[in-house]
Each structure stands twice: as structure tokens, then as C-alpha cells.
Amino acid sequence: MKYKLTGIFFLLIYLVTPSYGQKRGSVWCFGDSALVDFSDTSNIALGTSAVRSRGSCATICDSSGSLLFYSSYDYDFNSIGGPAFQNGEIFNSQHSTMQNGDSIVMAGWYYETVIVPFPLSDSLYYVFSTNVTGNSIKGLFYSIVNMSLNGGLGGVIQKNVQLENFKTVDCLTAIKHGNGRDWWVVFRRIDGPSAPNNDFYLYLVTPSGVISQN
């Protein structure tokens, strides 16, 4: 079942998510190689990331605020002829492409990727992504990162698993479930400029996997 949410309700969700807590969102990697570390708010640090994107990016840290990995659309990869609409990358804490972290479905817009911890796991993470541009590759996808691989630098063990195959708007987000363990993933369908809609779709992320609520 799809959900028709009001713009105000979705805006409230959008502004407060993703809500990690415990310093999970302490490091921001974005823009043209920017990095800002808020783990010590009395001494905010600036650095350099591997992001080369005007838009989509997401970062996650461990509970102490140390960077684990991040994902983004890679403009440089696109400019040298990467696969159409698979120009996303997942980078490790050393700012190198994670093992198997290339060719993630994504395009150069905004809010097309979000990272969600796998409930009850210390090492697994979902990287959700959408593509709002192409006709041949469209919908909602996820990849799974295992941080226990490669000495803690992580590796992608599943990539571009497709959940939906319709066009979406670039407003993918996630919010923690009220049970304090699971996560909601929220995204919006679009039927084209001539057929706008307010249809939002939900997936629930649990220890058993990603479950459609549509």
C-alpha cells in the first residue's frame, strides 16, 4: 500500500533524518572534496574527502564519531565514461573506493543515497540509493557493506539489489523506528512532469531484512 503524505509531514521527517545519535553523524563528506568533523564540537576539524559531487552523498561513523565510510555520486567517474546511471561509489575511511564499492546505481542529483545500520549487527550496513534520471535503470536499490572485511576498511558484499522499478524523486531518507532498533526508509514515486503525485513508499529495515510496507 502506498501512502499519501502531506508535504508538511514529509518535510518534518526530512529535516530530522537520518537520525543516528551516538555521534554516528559526526563527520560530513560532501561537495568538491569537503570534509567536516564535528566529533569534538569544541574543536571542529576540516579535512579532505574523495567526494566529487554537486549532490548525493551520505556518511556514517562509529559510536565514538570516527569515520567508517561514505557514499556519493562520483562526477569524475561519470566524466570518464562510467556505466550509465551507475556512477555512485562507496569510500572507506582512507578515502579510497571500498572493495566492490564502484558502479552503485545513482545519478548527479540530490538525496539519492542514505546509509542505514543493519539492526542488531556491529558490522553490517545498508546503502540505499535511487536513480531519478535514467529510463533503463530506475527505482530503489540497496547495497550491503560489511565492515569486518579488509582489516576494518570494509567491503561491499551485495550491490544494487533492486526493490522497486518505477521512477522516483530525489528525496530518499530514513528515520529510526519507535522501537529503537529498526529503521523506516521513505521515498517518493514520480510518474513524470505531466503526472505529479504525492505517493510515498515505505520499507522497514529489521534484523530479518528489508520488508516492503507498500
PyMOL commands that set and color helices and strands:
alter all, ss='L'
color gray80, all
select helices_A, chain A and resi 7-16+75-79+150-152
alter helices_A, ss='H'
color red, helices_A
select strands_A, chain A and resi 3-4+27-30+32-37+45-52+57-61+67-73+88-92+113-117+124-131+139-146+155-164+173-176+183-188+199-206+209-212
alter strands_A, ss='S'
color yellow, strands_A
deselect
rebuild
show_as cartoon
